[in-house]
Amino acid sequence: MATVHGSNQSTNSGWTSTQAYVFAIICLLIGVLAGYFLRGSGTSAQAPVATATGAPAGMTEGQQPTPEQMRRMAEKQAEPLLAQLKSNPNNPALLAQIGNVYYDTQQFKDAIEYYDRSLKADPKNPNVRTDMGTAFFYLGDADRAISEFEKTLTYDAKHGQTMFNLGMVKWQGKGDAKGAVETWERLLKEVPDYPDRANVEQLIARAKQHSNIKPGTKTEKPANM
């Protein structure tokens, strides 16, 4: 996940040390789930690691935030954006920005709600749809994630980050190593100057080692990265 959002605008400017600390922990949590996913713009789907000294009330450094603490963080970050939304309810960039806040605090259902509203106003935005697809994956809906990624590619057939994430979901979510390899090979062919090409080549090699896994087979954890 680097800067925070590929959807368009970043939401983390002006953070307090407490906020940066919590988001650094979120980085670790998301990294455990699927550390290789990319934002729609090409940055990693993790929040950036930041050095900070503060921690929310009732929480000490080194302690993981509870779901309730993360929910409160999301509400605090979203509050000024939601106020703006009242006078501009169909602004796709603003809606996506709110979705980004909820995404970064792992409130994926809320993130999807605002990404969906943003896409109703701007359905061809590949970055927002890619982020929404990734949020569906985090909620355990690999099929919907794949559907959103494939729809993105109908609008932008060479959107590299979408193809990257599509390959990841095929592999991690569906156990389809062959499909993942095909997707990533297509990525390298369609986008020869892809900035993370070396990483994709490594993933292809690793996925080929798991090519004996039957498509659709689900495992308790993703293949070793």
N, C-alpha and C positions, 0 to 999 in steps of 0.2 A: 502494500500500500502505500517515504519520500514526502513531497508536499501532500496535502490531504486529499483534494478531490480533482478528478478528471472531468467532472460534469461541466464545469466552467469556472465558477468562482470559488476561492478558498474561504473557509469560515473560521480560520483559527488566528487571524490577526488580532493583536491586542489581548491575548490570553493572559490571565493571571498565572502565577507559579502553581497554584492549586490546580487550575484547569489543565495546564501543561502536564502536571504530574499524573493526573487521572488519565489523560489521553495517552501518555507513555505506557501506562499499564494496559490500556485497551489495545495498544499496539501488540503487546505480548499475547493477549487473549485471542485476538483475531489471527495472529501469526500461527498459533497452535492449530487453529481450525483449518486454515488454508492459506499459508503464508505467501504463496506465489501469485495470488490474484492481483490483477491490475485495475486501476481506475479507468474510466472511459477515455481520459486524456493520455494515459500511458504511465501514470505514477502508480505506485503500489497501493493496494487497498488497506494497508495499515496506516494508522496515524503515525506521525513522526515521533521518534524517540527524543525526549527533551529532558534536560536536567532541571530539577526543581526541588524546592525544600518544603513546600506546603502540602497539606493533605486535607480533605474535607473533614468536617466535624465528625467525630466518632471513628475516624480512620487514621491509621498510622502508616508511615512510609513502609513500603514492602508488602503491605496488605492489599489484596485485590478488592476493588470496589464491589459492593453488593449490587444486585439489579436495581434496588430502590435508589441507591446513590447515583447510579448511572442514569436512571430516569430523571432524577432531579437535575443532574447536570444538563441533560438534553433540554429540559424545560427552560432552564436558565439561559442557555445559549440560543434557544429558538425564540424566546420572548420578544426581543426587539424586531426580529424578522416577521413574526406573526403580526405584530402591530403594523408594520408596513403593508402586510398583505391585505389588511382590512380596506385600505384605499386602492389597492391594485391586485384584486383577487386572482386574476388570470395571467399574471406576469410569469412566464415560464422560467426565467432565470432565477427569480426570487423563490419560486416553488421548489426548484432544484436545489437551491442553497439551503432551504429548510430541510429538504430530504437528506442533504449531506450531513447536517447536524445530527439528525436521528441515526443515520448510518454509522457515524463515528462513535456514537454511544451505544451501538448495538441494539437500537430500537428499530429493528428491521421492518416490522409491520408498518410503523409510522413512516419510515423512510419510503417504503413502497407507495404509501398513500400519496405522498407529495410528489414523488417521481412520476406517478401515474397522472396526477393533475397537470404536471409540467408537460408531459408528453401529449396530453389532450390538446394543449395549446401549440406545441411544437413537436409533432409526432416523429419527425425525421432526425431528431437530435441523437446521434449515435452514442455520445458520452453518457447522457442521462439514461438511455435505455440499457446500456451496458452495465451501469451501476445498479439499475433496478434488477436486471437479471442476476447479478451477483448477490444482491440482497435476498432474492428468492432462493438461491442456492444455500445461503447461510440459514435459511428457515427450513431447509431439508427438501425443497422442491426442485430437484435437478431438472425434471422435465420442463417446468415452466422457465427455468433459467435458460435452458437450451433454446426454447421457443423464442424468448426475447432476444437472445444473441443472433439467432438465425434471421429474425425480423430486422434487426439492426443491419445485417449484411445485405439485405435487399435494398436498403437505402445507401449504404456505403460498403461496397463489396471488398474494399481494401482497408477496412478499419482494423488495423493490426491488433489493438488491445482486445477487441471483440473476439477475434480469432484465437488469440492467446487464451482468454478465459473460457471460450467454448471448448478448446482442447482440455483445459483443466477439469471442467465439469464432466466431460465425457469420460475422463480417466478416473477422477476422484468420486464423482457422483454416480456414474453408471458402470464403472469397471470396464469401460470400452477402450482398452489401450490402443487397439488398431485404429479406432475412430479418432482418438486423440492425435496419434501420429499423422494420420492423413490431414487433419486440420492444421497441425503445426507445419507440415511440409507445404501445404497450400499457403500458409502465412509467409514462409520464407521465399516462396516463388512469387507471390503477389507483391510482397513488400521486401525486396532484396536488401534495402538499406535499413531494415528494422533495427532500432537501436539496441535491443536486447537479444540480438541474434545468437550470440554464443550461449546464452542461457537456454534459448529454445532448442538449440542443437543438443544440449545436454539432456533436456527433458525428453526429446525424441529418443535418445539412446536409452534412457532409463525406462521409458514407456515400452520400448521394444522388448525389454527384459520381462515385462509383464504381459506380453501379447498372448500368452496362453490362457489368460483369464477370459472367460466367456462374457460377451457383452451383456449388460444387465445384471451381472453378479455384483451384489453389494457386500463389502467387507466392513469389519468393525472400525477400521481406520484407513486413511488414504495410503496408497503405495508410498514407500519411502522416497523422499525427495532428495 
